[in-house]
Structure formats: C-alpha cells, structure tokens
Amino acid sequence: MKQIYFLIVAVLAFSAVHAQQTTIDISAIDPAFTTTFEGALVIDVAEAASTVANPDVSFDNPLMGQDFTEAEIAFDVYNYEGVDSIKVLGSLIALFDDALGRMYFTNGSYLGFNNGMFIDANLIDFGLDTDFLGGNQWRNVKLQFTQTGYAVYVDNQLAYNESSTDVTIAGNLTDYSQIIDFMQNAATLVIGTGSFWSDNMRPDGTFFDPQYSYMKNITVTPNFSTSTTEVFEDKPNGKLISVTYFTMDGRKVGEDFNNLEPGVYVKVEAYDSGQVRSEKIFKSTKR
C-alpha cells in the first residue's frame, strides 16, 4: 500500500470567515503517474487515466465530514500536446462516491454533477472549446460552489456560472445545496477519471478521452462561519529544532510521521527563535 499525505495550513481570518485549505501532496503519489516539468513535480493526467472503481490516483475526500456552506477546488493545468490534447469529456479531477454520485471537470470546459439530479455545463454545446484552457501554457482553474450556484474561473476571470446565458447548461438540478451536501459526504477525490465517459476502457486497454495534461497546485478549500481567528505563519523564523505530532485531543503520539496510523493529527514545529508553528495533518492510505 502507498501512503498519501494531505497538508492543511490554516490561514489568517480577516472577518467572520475562516478557511482551511488542503493541498494535495504530489510527492506522495506513485511516481508512475508524475513527472518533472519546468522544474516542478506534476501529475501526468494521461498516465493516471483509469476507472473510478479502481482509480490509479485517488485520495480520501478532504471535505468529507466537514461543515461548510461554500467550497472551492483549484488547480493549475497545462495541456502538453497543445489544443490536440484537449478533450471535451475526459475528466481532469472529480469527486466520486459509489452510492452518492459524482462531480467532475474536463479541460474542454465541461462541469458535470450527478446525484440522481444532474447538471451538465460547458461553453460550446458539449463540443470542444479549444480556447478555454489552450495548449502549451499553464492556466489556473477555480471551481467554486455555494448553496445557490457554481462558478468556473480561469486565471481569475469568470468563464461561466449557473446564470450564464451564453453557456450550454442542461439538467434538472435547481437546489445547489445538494452539491454542497455531496461535497461533504463523497468518499473520494480522483484524478484522470470520474466522468461517465472517461470511466470507460477500450478493448485495447486505453481509456476514452484521456487528458494529455499536467496538473499541480491542487487545493480544496471549504469555508466556515466562525467567530475565531487563527494565525499560522507560513514562513517561520529561526532554525527548526523539533517536530512533534499530537492527536486532535492533544495526546502526543511521536516525532516520526511515517510511524503514525492513518488519521488526523496536529503537527507542531518548534524553532530556536521561540516560534511554534502548528498544522493539521491528514494521513490516509491509498489502496
């Protein structure tokens, strides 16, 4: 079994909203599904093409069991075979649950959700929008969901949302809180699979519409309504002198992360400057 680690860093809450962001640790993924590109470790989505029933790259859903009213999934994507690598139906990233349904996104601009009720949204009538993310360039994508709708951003510019009139939107879902509920309860986050189309294998063992794309900087962020403010410094001062792990109820469990059982822990770093930095750590097992 290969162990997959998640790191959650708490950020400064400037108002009554407190966000905790989970960053996918690409270094913990099987090297068969990663490569180094432009000096950075990235996921090769085409290599990760698989079925959601037996995904090659999967994680426990970082949002599962959390209480929030809006959430964002963000990532950087690079289509390394140019526009020829852009497929309309193959999934880049998805949340999947065998009992509850699926939500997925392709770099052809297609956002899909199905839990019995469904939405299908994309820019060109379920055709291919080659200008949406383009080829041979890094683009940042943000998928944002609230109780009242959704929005897709590319490089911080709105591509479309639930109210767009120049986008093909089909489906019978009108209560968007069902998407938030799904995100809170879905079991798995998967890469390279998750749509109804990319989940199919051809007789030769290849997959339908694989995405010839690199991905990095994958983050999942729920937002909470809270009156507390927490500040954790991203750049601590001084020399690191110790790292200790605790359970969420404060019980010390050791100094070697590799020896910990799967679960949720608090990582405490101490520096010779006297600064102490705390982070919540998810340790999960990839099956």
Helices and strands as residue ranges (DSSP letters): E 2-10, E 17-24, G 26-28, G 31-33, E 34-37, E 40-44, E 58-60, E 70-79, G 82-85, E 93-97, E 101-105, E 111-114, E 118-122, E 138-146, E 149-154, E 157-161, E 168-171, H 177-185, E 188-191, E 213-225, E 240-247, E 252-254, G 257-259, E 263-271, E 276-286
